[in-house]
Amino acid sequence: MAINWTDAQIEEIVKMVVSQIGGEAKKETPAFDSESYNGRKFIGIFEDMNDAINAANAGYKAIRSMRVEEREKLISKIRELTREEAEIMATIGVAETKMGRVDHKIAKHRLVADKTPGTEDIISQVKTGDCGLTLTEMAPFGVVGSITPSTNPSETVICNSMGMIAAGNGIVFNPHPNAIATSNYAVDLINRACFAAGGPKILVASVKKPTLDTANIMYKSPLIRLLVCTGGPGVVKAVLSSGKKAIGAGAGNPPVIVDDTADIKKAAKDIIDGCTFDNNLPCIAEKEVFAFDNIADELIDGMLKNGAYKITAAQADELAKIVLVDVKNPKTGIVKKTVCRDCVGRDAKVLLSKIGVSVGDEVRCIICETGFDHLFVQEELMMPILPIVRVKNIDEAIEKAVAAEHGNRHTAHMHSKNIDNLTRFARAVETTIFVKNAPSYAGIGFGGEGHTTFTIAGPTGEGITSAKSFTRLRRCVMADNFRII
């Protein structure tokens, strides 16, 4: 059943979340309740990871006996509840993680509901010849173990679940520790939707307190046949080292090239819109700009007219010391610059206030001119901070943009009307997503063609994941028969 939240209930929930996570509670022991919300106990949340895996396995056995059209009914109900409860999930997500924007997270949930493929993505193939007929079908793996991020927590849980259910799998999640309530709310939503549409009571499971230990149990469980990870380099590496079939969606540092044939006015708006979407949390978002010198001033002027605030080189260096901190690896002793978690996904005005600059809500993005070696260019910040590097020509632009992308092969963008330049950059950067003359989010179907996903598997090659990504191919051969020609 859908929940019709009143304004008073939403306000009370926001107050409760903020009060519960606003204290000095340690990160490893969250103060908020990850098993229930507003007096309603979540379905599918367990104390023990093994119990969660067993529940998901029981759900898998139940869905195996369902027809494809019945699975599609489950997915349709998930779409319906996601649309209805997008606002509450967005509100909880921002309050719990302190990252992003409610209005943009609402849009992301609606995007997931509308453009995540269902069972139509599961297509069988038939080959006939002199020796008979061969049928190849997309079959489920069984139980999928999934690691989800704090940047797009409920969106990833719902998007992945829809595809995995369309493929006929059961699912168990080990959510990011900083987004447990949001992630488990989404798990509960999926179970409520599936049960209401005639499915098992628990098809998707999670744990009350996800940790490295619960993740390791999931990696090693013989019931888990496929691992899917959307997160940072560390967890992706762990999944790929598990010895099991794994889909890994890793980090990116998407560059943008703007040449002198581009529609500069449109490029300026598109780049700011993409860079500031959910305060730059999506991994596809614009992270650094390489602009031809002869149009850079016009581009910057256009950005300033679209909600950007330009800081000086000295202010950029000062801000870099705040948003990037030194972290020492306890094993190697190596000190590395790492993004400050308290700054990730924060509003531009909040970040500016840290260097004594006061602005209003109209400022969406912080821009600055830097050299190629600046930390803002080299590090993936996931904040509405956009460095701009001037280049002389397309050769320099491509060379520096490819270097700044660091071989992640995730996402890149370009604004140009020169087909040769666009083609050269696309070939050189080799990214999974390449967006031309549009905001970055067009690459996942928001204002662009194509389906939506929040798991972009560059490292393992699946690319823009969908239901078929969570299947294994099975072949059935009938020799010398069933060919009627």
C-alpha positions in Angstrom: 0.0 0.0 0.0 1.2 3.5 -0.8 1.7 5.9 2.1 0.0 9.3 1.8 2.4 11.5 3.8 1.0 14.7 5.2 3.0 17.9 5.4 3.0 17.5 9.2 4.4 14.0 9.0 7.1 15.0 6.6 8.1 17.9 8.9 8.2 15.6 11.9 10.3 13.1 10.1 12.8 15.7 9.0 13.0 17.0 12.6 13.5 13.5 13.9 16.3 12.6 11.4 18.1 15.9 12.0 18.0 15.6 15.7 19.1 12.0 15.6 22.2 12.5 13.4 23.1 15.9 14.5 24.9 14.9 17.7 28.4 13.6 18.4 27.5 9.9 17.7 30.3 7.9 16.2 30.0 7.0 12.5 30.2 3.3 13.2 27.3 3.4 15.6 24.6 5.6 14.0 22.1 7.0 16.4 19.1 6.8 14.0 16.9 3.8 13.7 17.6 1.9 10.5 14.8 -0.6 11.0 11.8 1.6 11.1 10.5 5.1 10.4 7.7 7.1 11.7 6.4 4.1 13.7 6.4 1.7 10.7 8.8 -1.2 10.9 10.8 -1.8 7.7 10.4 -5.1 5.9 13.5 -7.0 5.0 16.0 -5.6 7.5 18.0 -8.0 9.6 20.5 -8.0 12.4 22.6 -10.7 10.8 23.8 -10.7 7.2 23.4 -14.4 7.0 19.7 -14.1 7.8 19.4 -11.3 5.2 21.1 -13.6 2.6 18.8 -16.5 3.5 15.7 -14.2 3.2 16.8 -13.0 -0.2 17.5 -16.6 -1.3 13.9 -17.5 -0.3 12.7 -14.5 -2.3 14.7 -15.7 -5.3 13.1 -19.2 -5.1 9.7 -17.5 -5.1 10.3 -15.2 -8.0 11.7 -18.1 -10.1 8.2 -19.6 -10.2 6.7 -16.3 -11.4 6.0 -15.5 -15.0 7.7 -12.7 -16.7 4.5 -10.7 -16.9 4.1 -11.2 -13.1 7.6 -9.8 -12.5 6.7 -6.8 -14.6 3.8 -6.2 -12.3 6.2 -6.0 -9.4 8.3 -3.5 -11.2 5.3 -1.4 -12.2 4.4 -1.2 -8.5 7.9 -0.2 -7.5 7.7 2.6 -10.1 4.4 3.7 -8.6 5.6 3.9 -5.0 8.9 5.5 -6.0 7.0 8.4 -7.7 4.7 8.7 -4.7 7.4 8.7 -2.1 10.2 10.5 -4.0 9.9 13.6 -1.8 10.2 11.8 1.5 13.2 9.7 0.3 14.9 12.9 -0.9 14.2 14.6 2.3 15.5 11.8 4.5 18.6 11.4 2.2 19.7 15.0 2.6 19.0 15.1 6.3 20.9 11.8 6.9 23.9 12.3 4.7 24.0 16.1 4.8 24.7 16.0 1.1 22.9 17.2 -2.0 19.6 19.0 -2.6 16.1 17.8 -1.9 14.6 19.1 -5.2 17.3 17.4 -7.3 17.0 14.1 -5.4 13.3 14.2 -6.0 14.1 14.5 -9.7 16.5 11.6 -9.6 13.9 9.3 -7.9 11.4 10.2 -10.6 14.0 9.6 -13.3 14.6 6.1 -11.8 10.9 5.4 -11.7 10.4 6.5 -15.3 13.5 5.4 -17.2 14.9 2.3 -15.5 14.3 -0.7 -17.9 12.2 -3.6 -16.7 11.6 -7.0 -18.3 11.6 -5.6 -21.8 15.4 -5.6 -21.4 15.5 -9.4 -21.1 15.6 -10.6 -24.7 16.1 -14.2 -25.9 18.0 -15.0 -29.1 17.4 -17.8 -31.6 19.8 -19.1 -34.3 18.8 -21.6 -36.9 20.8 -23.4 -39.5 21.4 -26.7 -41.3 22.1 -28.4 -37.9 18.9 -27.3 -36.2 18.0 -24.6 -33.7 19.8 -23.0 -30.7 18.0 -20.8 -28.1 20.0 -18.5 -25.9 18.2 -17.0 -22.9 19.1 -14.4 -20.2 18.8 -16.3 -16.9 19.0 -15.0 -13.3 22.2 -15.5 -11.3 20.2 -16.2 -8.1 21.0 -14.0 -5.2 22.9 -10.7 -6.0 24.9 -9.0 -3.3 25.0 -5.3 -3.8 27.2 -2.5 -2.2 25.5 0.9 -2.5 26.9 4.5 -2.0 25.9 7.4 0.2 25.8 9.8 -2.7 22.8 8.3 -4.4 21.6 5.8 -1.8 17.9 5.2 -2.3 18.2 5.9 -6.0 20.8 3.2 -6.5 18.9 0.7 -4.3 15.7 1.2 -6.3 17.3 1.3 -9.8 19.4 -1.8 -9.1 16.5 -3.7 -7.6 14.2 -3.0 -10.6 16.8 -4.4 -13.0 17.8 -7.3 -10.8 14.1 -8.3 -10.2 13.4 -8.0 -13.9 16.2 -10.5 -14.4 14.6 -12.8 -11.8 17.1 -12.4 -9.0 16.8 -12.0 -5.2 18.9 -9.2 -3.7 20.7 -8.4 -0.5 22.2 -5.0 0.1 25.1 -3.8 2.3 24.5 -0.1 2.2 27.0 2.7 2.9 27.2 3.2 6.7 26.4 6.9 6.3 23.1 6.3 4.4 21.6 3.4 6.2 18.2 4.9 7.0 17.7 6.1 3.4 18.9 2.9 1.8 16.8 0.7 4.1 13.7 2.9 3.5 14.2 2.1 -0.2 14.6 -1.7 0.6 11.3 -1.5 2.5 9.6 0.3 -0.3 10.6 -2.4 -2.8 9.3 -5.2 -0.5 6.0 -3.3 0.1 5.6 -2.8 -3.6 6.4 -6.4 -4.5 4.1 -7.9 -1.9 1.3 -5.6 -2.9 1.7 -6.8 -6.5 1.6 -10.5 -5.7 5.2 -11.2 -5.0 7.0 -12.6 -1.9 6.9 -10.6 1.3 10.7 -10.3 1.2 12.5 -10.2 -2.1 15.1 -7.6 -1.2 17.0 -7.7 2.1 19.5 -5.5 4.0 21.1 -5.3 7.5 20.5 -2.9 10.4 24.1 -2.1 10.8 26.2 -2.6 7.6 30.0 -2.9 8.3 33.1 -4.3 6.6 32.3 -7.6 8.4 28.8 -7.8 7.0 30.3 -7.1 3.5 32.8 -9.8 3.9 30.1 -12.3 4.9 28.3 -11.3 1.7 31.4 -11.7 -0.4 32.1 -15.2 0.9 28.5 -16.6 1.1 28.0 -19.5 -1.3 24.5 -18.3 -1.9 25.7 -15.1 -3.5 26.4 -15.7 -7.2 26.9 -12.1 -8.4 28.4 -9.0 -6.6 27.5 -5.5 -7.7 29.4 -2.5 -6.3 28.7 1.2 -6.8 31.2 3.1 -4.7 34.8 4.3 -4.2 38.0 2.5 -5.4 38.4 0.6 -2.1 35.1 -1.3 -2.1 35.3 -1.8 -5.9 38.7 -3.4 -5.5 37.4 -5.6 -2.6 34.5 -6.8 -4.8 36.7 -7.5 -7.8 39.1 -9.5 -5.5 36.3 -11.7 -4.2 36.7 -14.5 -6.7 33.1 -14.2 -7.9 31.5 -12.6 -10.9 31.4 -8.9 -10.1 30.2 -5.7 -11.6 32.1 -2.7 -10.4 31.1 1.0 -10.9 34.2 3.0 -9.9 35.3 6.6 -9.6 35.5 9.2 -12.3 36.8 12.7 -12.7 34.8 13.9 -15.8 36.5 16.6 -17.9 34.8 19.1 -20.1 36.3 20.6 -23.3 34.8 23.8 -24.8 36.2 24.8 -28.1 35.7 28.0 -30.1 33.0 26.5 -32.3 30.6 25.9 -29.4 27.4 27.8 -28.6 29.2 29.5 -25.7 26.0 30.9 -24.0 24.4 27.4 -24.0 27.6 25.7 -23.0 28.0 28.0 -19.9 24.5 27.2 -18.8 24.7 23.5 -19.5 28.0 23.1 -17.6 26.7 24.9 -14.5 23.4 23.0 -14.6 25.3 19.7 -14.8 28.0 20.5 -12.3 25.5 21.7 -9.7 23.0 18.9 -10.1 22.5 17.5 -6.6 25.6 19.6 -5.7 27.9 17.5 -8.0 27.3 14.2 -6.3 26.6 12.2 -9.4 29.8 10.6 -10.6 29.1 11.7 -14.2 29.0 15.4 -13.3 31.4 17.9 -14.8 34.5 18.2 -12.6 36.9 20.4 -14.5 36.8 22.5 -17.7 39.4 23.0 -20.4 38.3 26.1 -22.4 40.0 27.5 -25.5 41.6 30.8 -24.5 39.9 32.8 -27.2 36.4 32.0 -25.7 37.3 31.5 -22.0 36.2 35.0 -21.0 32.9 34.7 -22.7 32.3 31.3 -21.2 33.1 32.5 -17.7 30.8 35.5 -18.1 28.0 33.1 -19.1 28.7 31.0 -16.1 28.5 34.0 -13.8 25.1 34.8 -15.3 23.9 31.3 -14.5 24.6 31.1 -10.8 28.3 30.9 -10.6 30.6 32.9 -8.3 34.2 33.3 -9.3 36.9 33.2 -6.6 40.5 34.4 -6.9 43.6 32.1 -7.2 44.4 32.8 -3.6 40.9 32.0 -2.5 41.0 28.8 -4.5 44.2 27.7 -2.7 42.6 28.6 0.7 39.5 26.6 -0.1 41.6 23.7 -1.3 43.1 23.4 2.1 39.7 23.1 3.6 37.9 20.7 1.2 40.9 18.4 0.7 42.7 17.0 3.8 45.7 14.8 4.4 45.0 11.2 5.3 47.8 8.8 6.2 47.5 5.2 5.2 48.1 3.2 8.4 49.7 0.3 6.5 52.0 2.1 4.1 52.4 5.4 5.9 51.8 7.3 2.7 49.9 10.6 3.1 47.3 11.3 0.4 45.0 14.2 -0.2 41.4 13.1 0.4 38.1 15.0 0.1 36.8 16.3 3.4 33.5 14.4 4.0 31.9 17.4 5.7 32.3 19.3 2.4 31.1 16.7 -0.1 27.7 17.6 -1.7 27.4 20.8 0.3 25.8 24.0 -1.1 28.1 26.5 -2.8 27.3 29.1 -0.2 28.2 26.8 2.6 31.6 26.1 1.0 32.2 29.8 0.4 31.4 30.7 4.0 34.4 28.6 5.0 36.7 31.2 3.4 34.7 34.1 4.7 32.6 34.8 1.6 28.9 35.4 2.2 26.5 34.8 -0.7 22.8 34.0 -1.2 21.0 31.0 -2.5 21.3 32.3 -6.0 24.9 31.1 -6.1 25.0 27.5 -7.2 28.6 27.0 -8.2 32.1 28.2 -7.3 34.3 28.7 -10.3 38.0 29.6 -10.5 40.8 29.7 -13.1 43.6 27.4 -12.2 46.6 25.6 -13.8 46.4 22.0 -14.8 48.2 20.8 -11.7 45.8 22.3 -9.2 44.2 19.9 -6.8 40.8 21.0 -8.0 41.6 19.7 -11.4 43.3 16.5 -10.3 41.0 15.3 -7.5 37.3 14.3 -7.8 35.7 16.7 -5.3 31.9 15.9 -5.6 31.2 19.5 -4.7 29.9 22.4 -6.7 33.5 23.7 -7.3 34.5 24.0 -11.0 38.1 24.8 -12.0 38.7 26.3 -15.5 41.9 25.7 -17.3 42.7 27.8 -20.4 44.1 25.9 -23.4 45.4 27.1 -26.8 44.0 24.5 -29.1 42.3 21.1 -29.4 45.5 19.2 -29.1 46.3 20.7 -25.7 42.7 20.4 -24.6 42.5 16.7 -25.4 46.0 15.9 -23.9 45.1 17.6 -20.6 41.5 16.4 -20.4 42.6 12.8 -20.9 45.3 13.2 -18.3 42.8 14.7 -15.8 40.4 11.8 -16.3 43.1 9.6 -14.9 42.2 6.6 -17.1 39.0 5.9 -15.2 37.2 5.8 -18.5 34.0 6.9 -16.8 32.5 10.0 -18.3 33.6 13.0 -20.4 31.9 16.0 -22.0 32.5 18.4 -24.8 30.8 21.5 -26.2 31.6 21.9 -29.9 30.1 22.1 -33.4 33.3 20.6 -34.9 32.7 16.9 -35.6 36.4 16.2 -36.1 37.2 17.7 -32.6 34.3 15.8 -31.0 35.4 12.5 -32.6 39.1 13.0 -31.7 38.3 13.6 -28.0 35.8 10.7 -27.8 38.4 8.3 -29.3 41.2 9.6 -27.1 39.4 9.6 -23.7 37.6 6.2 -24.2 35.0 6.8 -21.5 31.9 4.8 -20.9 29.7 7.9 -21.3 30.5 10.8 -23.7 28.1 13.7 -23.6 28.1 16.3 -26.4 26.5 19.8 -26.1 24.4 19.0 -23.1 24.5 18.9 -19.3 26.2 15.8 -17.9 22.9 14.3 -16.7 21.8 13.8 -20.3 24.2 10.9 -20.2 21.8 9.0 -17.9 18.6 9.8 -19.7 17.7 13.1 -18.0 17.0 15.3 -21.0 18.8 12.8 -23.2 17.8 9.6 -24.9 18.5 6.2 -23.3 17.8 4.5 -20.1 18.8 5.5 -16.5 21.2 3.9 -14.1 23.3 4.9 -11.1 25.6 2.0 -11.6 28.0 2.8 -14.4 30.3 -0.2 -14.7 33.4 1.1 -16.5 36.0 -1.1 -14.7 34.2 -4.4 -15.5 32.9 -3.3 -18.9 29.1 -3.6 -18.5 28.8 0.1 -19.0 25.3 1.6 -18.4 23.9 -1.2 -16.4 20.3 -2.5 -16.8 18.3 -5.7 -16.2 20.3 -7.7 -18.8 23.6 -6.8 -16.9 22.4 -8.9 -14.0 21.8 -12.1 -16.1 23.9 -15.0 -17.3 23.4 -16.6 -20.7 22.1 -20.1 -21.0 22.0 -22.1 -24.3 19.6 -24.8 -25.3 20.3 -26.7 -28.5 18.0 -28.9 -30.6 20.1 -30.6 -33.2 18.7 -31.4 -36.7 15.2 -30.3 -35.7 12.9 -27.2 -35.4 14.3 -25.6 -38.5 11.4 -25.6 -41.0 13.2 -24.1 -44.0 
